[in-house]
Amino acid sequence: PEPRATRVGAVSEPRHSTHKGSTPLIPTMRAGILVPPQNFGLVEDGLYRSGQPTELSYPFLEQLQLRTILHLSADEPPAEFASWASEQRIQLVRLSTRARAP
């Protein structure tokens, strides 16, 4: 079967040092390479959207200091992803996109 599309929304709390009138939008690379999840993008300050993150993108997401992730999918989040979110103290909220019968 074809993989289903999954959308993930995340909310972060700015904890980085910022200059007046600016907030960090995307983490900067410090050591190594940070890989964002597929289709990652900024919605507004502190609010991001992306496809389903993979283990490769976890270090990137950790730099965002996320508080909540909205998992929009008909399927449960992968166990590995749910475990990572729990370890990071990120609230993982699942919103099913499965159509309901009238």
Residue frames as qw, qx, qy, qz and C-alpha x, y, z in Angstrom:
[[0.000, 0.885, 0.465, 0.000, 0.00, 0.00, 0.00],
 [0.333, 0.626, -0.039, 0.704, 1.04, 3.59, -0.62],
 [0.343, -0.242, -0.524, 0.741, 2.17, 5.57, 2.43],
 [0.066, -0.860, -0.494, -0.108, -0.40, 8.03, 3.71],
 [0.229, 0.587, -0.125, 0.767, 0.40, 11.69, 3.98],
 [0.529, -0.609, -0.479, 0.347, 0.88, 12.92, 7.51],
 [0.123, 0.753, -0.046, 0.645, 0.95, 16.54, 8.60],
 [0.607, -0.414, -0.460, 0.500, 2.55, 17.64, 11.80],
 [0.006, -0.850, -0.026, -0.526, 2.15, 21.04, 13.42],
 [0.669, -0.240, -0.441, 0.547, 4.35, 22.16, 16.27],
 [0.172, -0.939, -0.069, -0.289, 4.40, 25.02, 18.72],
 [0.686, 0.036, -0.365, 0.629, 7.60, 26.24, 20.29],
 [0.341, -0.914, -0.170, 0.140, 8.43, 28.68, 23.00],
 [0.480, 0.733, -0.249, 0.413, 11.20, 31.13, 22.08],
 [0.742, -0.641, 0.009, 0.195, 14.02, 30.47, 24.53],
 [0.711, 0.225, 0.077, 0.662, 16.91, 31.63, 22.37],
 [0.210, -0.578, -0.089, 0.784, 18.51, 34.99, 22.87],
 [0.401, 0.667, 0.517, 0.356, 17.00, 37.43, 20.42],
 [0.203, 0.019, 0.018, 0.979, 17.55, 40.98, 19.31],
 [0.272, 0.445, 0.423, -0.741, 14.76, 43.47, 19.89],
 [0.569, 0.503, -0.074, -0.646, 12.02, 42.94, 17.34],
 [0.601, 0.367, -0.655, -0.273, 13.30, 39.58, 16.12],
 [0.789, -0.293, 0.483, -0.242, 12.89, 35.97, 17.14],
 [0.156, -0.344, 0.866, 0.327, 14.73, 32.93, 15.88],
 [0.741, 0.267, -0.110, -0.607, 12.82, 31.33, 13.06],
 [0.955, 0.183, -0.232, -0.018, 14.88, 28.28, 12.17],
 [0.732, -0.594, 0.227, 0.244, 17.74, 26.74, 14.15],
 [0.338, 0.818, -0.457, -0.088, 21.23, 27.46, 12.96],
 [0.935, 0.109, -0.294, 0.164, 23.78, 24.76, 12.39],
 [0.391, -0.844, 0.361, -0.072, 26.31, 24.60, 15.20],
 [0.235, -0.460, 0.845, 0.138, 28.13, 21.27, 14.90],
 [0.333, 0.169, 0.915, 0.153, 27.28, 18.87, 12.14],
 [0.195, -0.139, -0.518, -0.821, 24.28, 19.09, 9.89],
 [0.362, 0.261, 0.640, -0.625, 20.71, 19.65, 11.05],
 [0.075, -0.138, -0.797, -0.584, 18.12, 18.09, 8.76],
 [0.462, 0.062, 0.271, -0.842, 14.55, 19.42, 8.93],
 [0.532, 0.266, 0.792, -0.137, 11.59, 17.10, 8.43],
 [0.227, 0.291, 0.681, 0.633, 10.17, 16.86, 4.92],
 [0.064, -0.696, -0.483, -0.527, 8.05, 19.89, 3.98],
 [0.420, -0.521, -0.417, 0.614, 9.19, 21.83, 7.07],
 [0.169, 0.557, 0.221, 0.782, 8.13, 25.44, 7.10],
 [0.097, -0.190, -0.467, 0.858, 7.47, 28.40, 9.34],
 [0.029, -0.704, -0.675, -0.219, 3.79, 29.35, 9.71],
 [0.107, -0.899, 0.032, -0.424, 4.48, 32.27, 12.07],
 [0.070, 0.578, -0.652, 0.485, 6.88, 32.96, 14.94],
 [0.351, -0.243, 0.775, -0.465, 6.87, 29.85, 17.13],
 [0.783, 0.261, 0.430, -0.366, 4.53, 27.83, 14.86],
 [0.032, 0.442, -0.778, -0.445, 5.86, 25.34, 12.32],
 [0.881, 0.222, 0.193, -0.371, 4.48, 22.67, 10.01],
 [0.055, 0.510, -0.819, -0.257, 6.03, 19.60, 8.40],
 [0.802, 0.048, -0.520, -0.290, 5.55, 16.07, 7.22],
 [0.900, -0.430, -0.070, -0.022, 6.11, 13.12, 9.56],
 [0.064, -0.826, 0.556, -0.069, 9.52, 13.60, 11.23],
 [0.928, 0.105, -0.340, 0.112, 12.08, 10.81, 11.10],
 [0.770, -0.515, -0.052, 0.373, 14.94, 10.02, 13.43],
 [0.585, 0.243, 0.138, 0.761, 17.24, 11.97, 11.12],
 [0.004, -0.667, -0.172, -0.725, 15.27, 15.18, 11.81],
 [0.611, -0.664, -0.415, 0.117, 15.04, 14.82, 15.61],
 [0.532, -0.272, -0.131, 0.791, 18.20, 16.91, 16.33],
 [0.056, 0.331, 0.288, 0.897, 16.76, 19.71, 14.18],
 [0.453, -0.641, -0.463, -0.412, 13.44, 19.59, 16.05],
 [0.648, -0.483, -0.396, 0.436, 15.21, 19.54, 19.41],
 [0.347, 0.022, -0.011, 0.938, 16.73, 22.93, 18.55],
 [0.207, -0.502, -0.380, -0.749, 13.22, 24.39, 18.23],
 [0.014, 0.001, 0.711, -0.703, 12.44, 23.58, 21.89],
 [0.439, -0.291, -0.557, -0.642, 8.92, 22.43, 21.00],
 [0.345, -0.126, 0.624, -0.690, 6.20, 22.18, 23.63],
 [0.682, 0.299, 0.532, -0.402, 3.41, 20.58, 21.59],
 [0.030, 0.191, -0.774, -0.603, 3.17, 18.59, 18.37],
 [0.699, 0.301, 0.280, -0.585, -0.17, 18.14, 16.59],
 [0.210, -0.145, 0.903, 0.347, -0.15, 14.86, 14.67],
 [0.613, 0.393, 0.089, -0.680, -2.75, 15.09, 11.87],
 [0.230, 0.273, -0.877, -0.321, -3.22, 11.62, 10.40],
 [0.833, -0.138, -0.236, -0.482, -5.70, 8.80, 10.05],
 [0.835, 0.022, -0.504, 0.220, -2.98, 6.55, 11.53],
 [0.654, -0.730, -0.044, 0.191, -1.40, 6.47, 14.97],
 [0.122, 0.880, -0.458, 0.007, 1.99, 8.22, 15.22],
 [0.764, 0.264, -0.563, 0.172, 4.90, 5.79, 14.86],
 [0.779, -0.573, -0.219, 0.132, 5.90, 4.34, 18.25],
 [0.671, 0.006, -0.068, 0.738, 9.49, 5.58, 17.80],
 [0.075, 0.521, 0.122, 0.842, 8.23, 9.14, 17.20],
 [0.571, -0.697, -0.241, -0.359, 5.84, 9.03, 20.18],
 [0.821, -0.380, -0.194, 0.379, 8.65, 7.75, 22.40],
 [0.484, 0.212, -0.013, 0.849, 11.02, 10.50, 21.21],
 [0.181, -0.651, -0.176, -0.716, 8.39, 13.18, 21.86],
 [0.731, -0.634, -0.239, -0.086, 7.82, 11.82, 25.37],
 [0.768, -0.173, -0.131, 0.603, 11.56, 11.78, 26.10],
 [0.289, 0.309, 0.072, 0.903, 11.75, 15.42, 24.97],
 [0.010, -0.474, -0.598, 0.646, 8.76, 16.34, 27.18],
 [0.213, 0.071, -0.379, -0.898, 6.80, 17.36, 24.11],
 [0.551, 0.280, 0.593, -0.516, 3.03, 16.95, 24.33],
 [0.022, 0.049, -0.809, -0.585, 1.95, 14.85, 21.33],
 [0.508, 0.348, 0.430, -0.660, -1.67, 15.48, 20.36],
 [0.186, 0.086, 0.862, 0.463, -3.22, 13.21, 17.74],
 [0.487, 0.433, 0.184, -0.736, -6.03, 14.64, 15.60],
 [0.528, 0.162, 0.804, 0.219, -7.43, 11.95, 13.33],
 [0.240, 0.371, -0.325, -0.836, -8.11, 12.93, 9.74],
 [0.067, 0.176, 0.963, 0.194, -10.24, 9.84, 9.13],
 [0.384, -0.196, -0.287, -0.855, -13.64, 10.71, 7.68],
 [0.253, 0.112, 0.820, -0.501, -16.61, 9.85, 9.86],
 [0.033, -0.394, -0.828, -0.397, -19.86, 8.42, 8.58],
 [0.245, -0.318, -0.030, -0.915, -22.81, 10.84, 8.75]]
